[in-house]
Amino acid sequence: MTPTRPRTLVAVAIVCALVAWLVIRARFADAPQLPWTAAPALVLLALVEAMTGRNYRAKIQGRRDDKPLAPIGVARAAALAKASSLGGAVFAGLAGGALIYTLRYTNLPVARHDAVATGITLAAALILIGCALYLEHCCRTPSGNERDGDHRED
């Protein structure tokens, strides 16, 4: 499994933003208010991934004397991180596209509510992407110098 490429996440977000902008542009008058409920779920997932990454990194580097990690568990965490970063990019793109459209109409109460909801969702999605990339980084096997605790500067 290869590390997640930031350009892949950016491409997914741009495509989703374009789709969201086009759909909202065509159907904004008929659409209900956009919900804000995705943001807490995204932030909660991000916090869990950040704490998992911190714990896994400490165990992999040998700083904790707990029971060693099962390799399959680390692989599953890395797969979760890849999926979460991609899902976060989708949410960020959808929220970004909606935010771009609604910012022009903030004088209307419905559009103002939608702009705030999509702005909060966009921020939560970006937090999720960051935490997912951190977890993915923490699941990597350390190099020989990091594993032995020898941090020589060359």
C-alpha positions as CSV (number, residue, x, y, z in Angstrom):
1,M,0.0,0.0,0.0
2,T,1.4,3.4,-1.0
3,P,1.1,6.5,1.0
4,T,-1.8,8.9,0.2
5,R,-0.8,11.5,-2.3
6,P,-2.0,15.0,-1.5
7,R,-2.6,15.7,-5.2
8,T,-5.1,12.8,-5.2
9,L,-7.0,14.4,-2.3
10,V,-6.9,17.8,-3.9
11,A,-8.2,16.4,-7.2
12,V,-11.1,14.6,-5.5
13,A,-12.0,17.7,-3.5
14,I,-12.0,19.8,-6.7
15,V,-14.2,17.4,-8.6
16,C,-16.6,17.1,-5.7
17,A,-16.7,20.9,-5.3
18,L,-17.6,21.3,-8.9
19,V,-20.3,18.8,-8.7
20,A,-21.8,20.3,-5.5
21,W,-21.6,23.8,-7.0
22,L,-23.4,22.7,-10.2
23,V,-26.1,20.8,-8.3
24,I,-26.7,23.6,-5.8
25,R,-26.8,26.1,-8.6
26,A,-29.5,24.2,-10.4
27,R,-31.6,23.2,-7.4
28,F,-30.9,25.8,-4.6
29,A,-34.4,27.3,-4.6
30,D,-35.9,23.8,-4.1
31,A,-33.4,22.5,-1.6
32,P,-33.9,22.4,2.2
33,Q,-31.4,24.0,4.5
34,L,-28.1,22.2,4.6
35,P,-27.5,20.3,7.8
36,W,-24.6,21.0,10.1
37,T,-24.7,17.5,11.6
38,A,-21.8,16.1,9.6
39,A,-19.3,18.3,11.3
40,P,-19.4,16.7,14.8
41,A,-19.1,13.3,13.3
42,L,-16.1,14.3,11.2
43,V,-14.4,15.9,14.2
44,L,-15.0,12.9,16.4
45,L,-13.5,10.6,13.9
46,A,-10.5,12.9,13.5
47,L,-9.9,12.9,17.3
48,V,-10.1,9.1,17.4
49,E,-7.6,8.9,14.6
50,A,-5.2,11.4,16.1
51,M,-5.2,9.5,19.5
52,T,-4.8,6.2,17.7
53,G,-1.9,7.6,15.7
54,R,-0.2,8.9,18.8
55,N,-0.5,5.6,20.6
56,Y,0.6,3.5,17.6
57,R,3.6,5.7,17.0
58,A,4.7,5.4,20.6
59,K,4.4,1.6,20.5
60,I,6.0,1.2,17.1
61,Q,9.0,3.3,18.1
62,G,9.3,1.3,21.4
63,R,8.6,4.2,23.8
64,R,5.8,2.3,25.5
65,D,6.3,-1.1,27.1
66,D,2.8,-2.3,26.4
67,K,1.9,-5.4,24.5
68,P,3.3,-5.1,21.0
69,L,0.9,-4.3,18.1
70,A,-0.4,-6.9,15.8
71,P,0.8,-6.2,12.3
72,I,-2.7,-6.7,10.9
73,G,-4.0,-4.1,13.4
74,V,-1.5,-1.6,12.0
75,A,-2.5,-2.4,8.5
76,R,-6.1,-1.9,9.3
77,A,-5.4,1.4,10.9
78,A,-3.5,2.5,7.8
79,A,-6.4,1.4,5.6
80,L,-8.8,3.4,7.8
81,A,-6.5,6.4,7.5
82,K,-6.4,6.2,3.7
83,A,-10.2,5.8,3.5
84,S,-10.8,8.7,6.0
85,S,-8.5,11.1,4.1
86,L,-10.3,10.3,0.9
87,G,-13.7,10.6,2.6
88,G,-12.6,13.9,4.1
89,A,-11.6,15.1,0.7
90,V,-15.1,14.3,-0.6
91,F,-16.8,16.1,2.3
92,A,-14.4,19.1,1.9
93,G,-15.1,19.3,-1.8
94,L,-18.9,19.1,-1.4
95,A,-18.9,21.6,1.4
96,G,-16.5,23.9,-0.4
97,G,-18.6,23.9,-3.6
98,A,-21.7,24.7,-1.5
99,L,-19.9,27.4,0.4
100,I,-18.6,29.0,-2.8
101,Y,-22.2,29.2,-4.1
102,T,-23.9,30.4,-0.9
103,L,-21.3,33.1,-0.1
104,R,-22.8,35.2,-2.9
105,Y,-26.2,35.2,-1.2
106,T,-25.4,35.8,2.5
107,N,-28.0,38.6,2.6
108,L,-30.7,35.9,2.5
109,P,-31.2,34.1,5.9
110,V,-31.4,30.6,4.3
111,A,-28.2,31.1,2.3
112,R,-26.4,32.6,5.4
113,H,-27.4,29.5,7.4
114,D,-26.1,27.3,4.6
115,A,-22.9,29.2,4.3
116,V,-22.2,28.8,8.1
117,A,-23.1,25.1,8.0
118,T,-20.9,24.4,5.0
119,G,-18.0,26.5,6.4
120,I,-18.1,24.4,9.6
121,T,-18.3,21.2,7.7
122,L,-15.4,22.2,5.5
123,A,-13.3,23.0,8.5
124,A,-14.2,19.6,10.1
125,A,-13.4,17.8,6.9
126,L,-9.9,19.5,6.7
127,I,-9.3,18.5,10.3
128,L,-10.2,14.9,9.4
129,I,-7.8,14.9,6.5
130,G,-5.0,16.1,8.6
131,C,-5.6,13.6,11.4
132,A,-6.0,10.8,8.8
133,L,-2.7,11.7,7.2
134,Y,-1.1,11.8,10.7
135,L,-2.4,8.3,11.5
136,E,-1.2,7.0,8.2
137,H,2.3,8.5,8.9
138,C,2.3,6.9,12.4
139,C,1.6,3.4,10.9
140,R,4.8,3.4,8.9
141,T,7.7,1.2,9.9
142,P,10.4,3.4,11.3
143,S,13.8,3.5,9.7
144,G,16.7,1.7,11.4
145,N,17.9,4.9,13.1
146,E,14.5,5.7,14.6
147,R,13.9,2.1,15.7
148,D,17.2,1.9,17.6
149,G,16.8,5.3,19.2
150,D,19.9,6.6,17.4
151,H,19.1,10.0,16.0
152,R,22.4,11.1,14.5
153,E,22.5,14.3,12.6
154,D,24.5,14.1,9.4
